[in-house]
């Protein structure tokens, strides 16, 4: 693809729509977490559940987007690897790398979702409205981070190691990969990053 003649971006535009789950979930659930009476917690949880689900979706969509982008650049340029531009992680010192964990939020999200499911079952008497792709994505992102050493070793598209969930990408044609790129670009342009969840893992 001519637009990537010089190199491909580490981030195609996701970061402008990224949200800190840790910061936002604390704000959303602050009052709820302080309540003691079950009837109060039940009522408050029913009120804030849609906001919690929305945050989970938006944050998860960002991580799904990262995985999909990794799959796209790895396989679309497999015959002629391109330099990856804008990966600040590889410029960190050894000490900074030791402290870095790009999967810190996804690990926390998985723990939170586990407790959220328990709360919904106990207080609302029904399962939490968290789709399977949410948990699947977060676990796959953790794998993605581990495989790529927090992306410190990623200098070109051939360096990108992919989680098992994208095993099927090796069968995608250039045309299908170009279609994925178009879908990603349209979602970034729209600003509705949660729409990435509709693409899922782009299984043809």
SVG drawing of the C-alpha trace seen along z (x, -y; Angstrom):
<svg xmlns="http://www.w3.org/2000/svg" viewBox="-34 -12 52 32">
<polyline fill="none" stroke="black" stroke-width="0.4" points="0.0,0.0 1.5,-3.3 0.5,-5.3 2.7,-3.0 5.7,-3.3 7.9,-5.0 6.5,-3.0 3.4,-2.2 2.2,-4.0 2.4,-2.2 -1.0,-3.7 -3.4,-4.3 -5.4,-6.8 -6.9,-4.8 -5.2,-6.7 -7.3,-9.8 -10.3,-7.7 -8.6,-5.8 -10.0,-5.9 -8.4,-5.0 -10.6,-2.2 -8.8,-2.5 -9.6,-6.2 -13.1,-6.2 -14.5,-3.1 -13.4,-4.5 -15.4,-7.7 -18.4,-5.8 -18.6,-3.3 -17.4,-5.6 -20.8,-6.0 -21.9,-2.4 -18.8,-1.0 -19.5,-2.9 -23.0,-1.7 -23.7,1.0 -27.4,2.0 -28.2,4.5 -31.3,2.7 -29.3,-0.5 -26.5,1.4 -29.1,3.1 -30.8,-0.2 -27.5,-2.0 -26.0,0.8 -29.1,0.9 -28.6,-2.8 -24.9,-2.7 -24.8,0.6 -25.3,-1.0 -22.4,-3.4 -20.2,-0.6 -21.0,1.5 -20.3,-1.5 -16.9,-2.1 -16.0,1.6 -17.0,1.7 -15.0,-1.5 -11.9,-0.4 -12.1,3.2 -12.6,1.8 -9.3,-0.1 -7.4,3.1 -9.2,5.1 -8.2,2.4 -4.6,2.8 -4.7,6.5 -6.4,6.1 -3.9,3.5 -1.0,5.8 -2.6,8.5 -3.1,6.2 0.4,4.8 2.0,8.2 0.3,10.1 -0.4,7.3 3.4,6.6 4.7,10.1 6.5,10.3 8.0,6.8 8.2,5.8 7.8,2.0 9.4,-0.1 7.0,-0.9 6.9,-4.6 5.9,-6.1 6.6,-3.2 7.9,-5.1 8.2,-2.0 11.4,-0.8 13.1,-4.0 12.7,-3.4 15.6,-2.6 16.0,0.9 14.9,-0.4 11.8,-2.0 11.0,1.2 11.2,3.2 8.5,1.0 6.3,1.0 3.3,3.3 1.2,2.4 -1.4,4.9 -1.9,3.4 -5.3,2.1 -6.5,5.2 -5.5,7.4 -7.4,5.1 -10.4,5.1 -10.6,8.8 -10.6,8.9 -13.2,6.1 -15.5,7.9 -15.3,11.1 -16.5,9.1 -19.1,7.2 -20.6,10.4 -20.9,11.6 -22.5,8.4 -25.0,8.5 -26.0,12.1 -26.3,11.3 -28.0,7.9 -29.8,7.9 -30.6,11.6 -29.4,11.9 -26.1,12.2 -24.1,9.1 -24.5,7.9 -20.9,8.5 -20.4,10.3 -17.9,13.1 -15.8,11.1 -15.0,8.7 -13.2,11.2 -11.8,13.0 -10.3,9.7 -8.8,8.7 -7.1,12.1 -5.8,12.0 -4.4,8.5 -2.5,9.7 -1.1,12.5 -0.3,9.9 1.7,7.8 3.6,10.7 4.6,12.1 5.9,8.7 7.8,7.8 5.6,4.7 6.3,3.9 9.9,3.0 11.2,5.4 8.8,4.2 10.7,2.2 9.1,3.4 6.0,5.2 7.7,8.6 8.6,8.3 5.0,8.3 4.0,11.5 0.3,12.2 -2.0,13.9 -3.6,17.3 -6.9,15.6 -5.6,14.3 -4.3,17.6 -6.8,17.4 -5.2,14.1 -2.5,16.2 -5.3,17.3 -6.6,13.8 -5.9,12.4 -4.5,8.9 -7.9,7.9 -9.5,9.0 -6.8,7.3 -7.3,4.1 -11.0,4.4 -10.1,4.6 -8.0,1.5 -10.9,-0.4 -13.2,0.7 -10.7,-0.4 -10.1,-3.7 -13.8,-4.5 -14.3,-3.7 -11.4,-5.9 -12.8,-8.7 -16.3,-8.3 -14.9,-8.5 -17.1,-5.5 -14.3,-3.2 -16.8,-0.8 -17.9,0.1 -14.7,2.2 -16.5,4.8 -18.8,5.4 -15.8,6.4 -14.6,8.8 -11.6,10.8 -12.5,10.4 -13.3,14.0 -14.2,14.4"/>
</svg>
